[in-house]
Amino acid sequence: MRITPYKIQSIEDVNPVFEQIPGINIPKVNAKTSIYGISSGGSSVNSKMHASSGQLFQAALVTVALDTSDLANDVTNDTGAYKMTITKAGYYLLIGKITWDTPVAGKSYWTYLYKNGSALNSMITQPAAAAAFSGIVTELAYLDVGDYIQLKGYQNSGSNVYSRAETNLFICKI
């Protein structure tokens, strides 16, 4: 299956991605609806973790401290190692978001999805203004039992930059 990439800047931007998946009836998503209920075949394998506080990002790749488990249906959330481990093989929709709190205008900010310690997908943003923004990365991937997913970030502003507590990672088996 080939999914056309889209630049995801808000939750509504995931709709064109969902529309490309044959045989899946997924409701339209907007800022006021939840995506926790997305599933196929009556299953509900999904998970969400978030950071309970802001985190310092220096000029190095950092694993996001997803230290709070919000939802874990047939996925193991490890709040110590900041990862989600798959317990049922299949195709998963992955959505990672880092909300950068103190960015420097014109510098680069990366949001990465990692699978088993290797980069799976990433997105880069260069904000025009020094105002908080979210970097959102998505991926549709086949995951085997035991595979794990992590959210990572990097910035090259030359300054210390912090994330916000609303930084999170969501996965859903489709």
N, C-alpha and C positions, 0 to 999 in steps of 0.2 A: 504494500500500500504506500503510495506517495502522497504526502501532505504538503501543500504549497505553504511556504513560510510566510508569516505575517508579522509585522512589527506590532508587538503587544504593548500598549501604553496604558490601557485601562481594562477593567474586567470585561467590558462590552466587546473588546477586540478579540476575545476568544471565540465568538460566534462563528466567523468565517472558517475557523479551524474545525469546529465541531461539525459544521455542515458538510465537510468533505469525507466524513467517516460513514461508509455505507452500512446500512442495517442498524444504526444506532439512533434511537429517538431521544435526543437531548433537548431539553427546553432552552429557550433563549435565556441568556444570562445578562443581568444588568447590575448596577451598583446596589440595588435594593434586594436582590435575590441571592440565595445561597447556592453554591455549587457542591455542597456536601452530598446531595441526593443523586448525583450523576452515577448511573450504573447501567449494566446490561444483564439480561437474563435473570433479573430478579436478585442478583447479588449486590452486595454493598461493601466492596473492598476499597477502603479509602483511609486516608490518614492526613492529619494536619499537626504541625508543630510550629511554635513561634518563639522568638526571643523575648524574655521577660523584661529586658532592659536594653538600652543602647550599648553599642560595642565599638571599641576603638579599632580603626583600620589605619595602619601605617603603610608604607610602601612595600608590602609583601602580600602574597596570597593568604587569605585568612578563611578558615572554616567558621561559618556563622554559628554562634552559640545558641542553637535551638534547644533551649533548656526547659521548655514547657510543652507537654503533650496535650493537644486540644481534642484529638479524635484519633482512635486507633482501632479500626475494624479489619481484622485479619492482616494487619501489618504490625511489626514490632518497632515501636519508637524508643530509641535509646537517647535519653536526655543527658547522658554523661559523655557519649561520643558524638552527639549531635547528628544522628543519622536515623534513617528509616530502613528497615530490613524487610524484604519481600518474603511472604509465606505462601503465596499462590502465584504460580507462573502465569504470564499473559501480557497483553498490551496495557500500558498505563499512560495516562495523561499526567504529566509532571508540570507543576507551576511553582516557580520560586520567585520571591520578591525581597529585594533589599531596599528599604527606605533610607536614603542617605540624608542625614540631618544637617550636616554642616559642609556642603560641597564648595569647591572653589570653581568659579565660572571658567568655562573653556577647557577644563581638565577632563581626563577620561576616568570613567567608573564602570567596572565590569561586574556582572552578576553571572555566576556559573552554576550549572547543575553538574554534579559529579556522580558517576556510577562506579562503584568498586575502586575508588581512588583515582579514576581517570576522568578527564573532562568529557562530558557528553554533549553539552551545548552551552553557549554563552551569549550574552548581549552586552553591547557597550553603549554608553551614553556620555555625551559631552554637554552639560547644561550651559545654557547661554547666560543664566543668572545664578548668583549664589543663594539659591532658595532650595529648600528641601524638595526632593523628588524621589520617585520609586523606579528602580530598574527591575523589570519583570522579564523572566526568561521562561519559555515553555518548551516542551518536548513530548512527542509521542514515541514511546520506546517499548520494546519487548524486554521484560525482566524475568529472570529465572528465580526460583526459590533460593534464598540466601544472598541474592544481589542486594546491595545497599545504595541509598541515594543520600547525598549531602548537598548543602547549599554553601557556596563559597563566594567571596568577594575580593576585589583588588581595586586600588585607586593609585593614581600617579600624580597627585596634586602637589607633592612636596610638603604637605602639611598633614597633621593628624586630622582625620575625618571620622566622625561618629555615625553609626546607624541609629535608627529609632526602634523602639520595642515592637512596632507593628510588622517588622521583618518576619517573613514566614515561608514555609514550604508545605505544599499540598500535593498529594498524589491520589489518583483514582483509577482503579482497574476498569477498563471498558470492554 
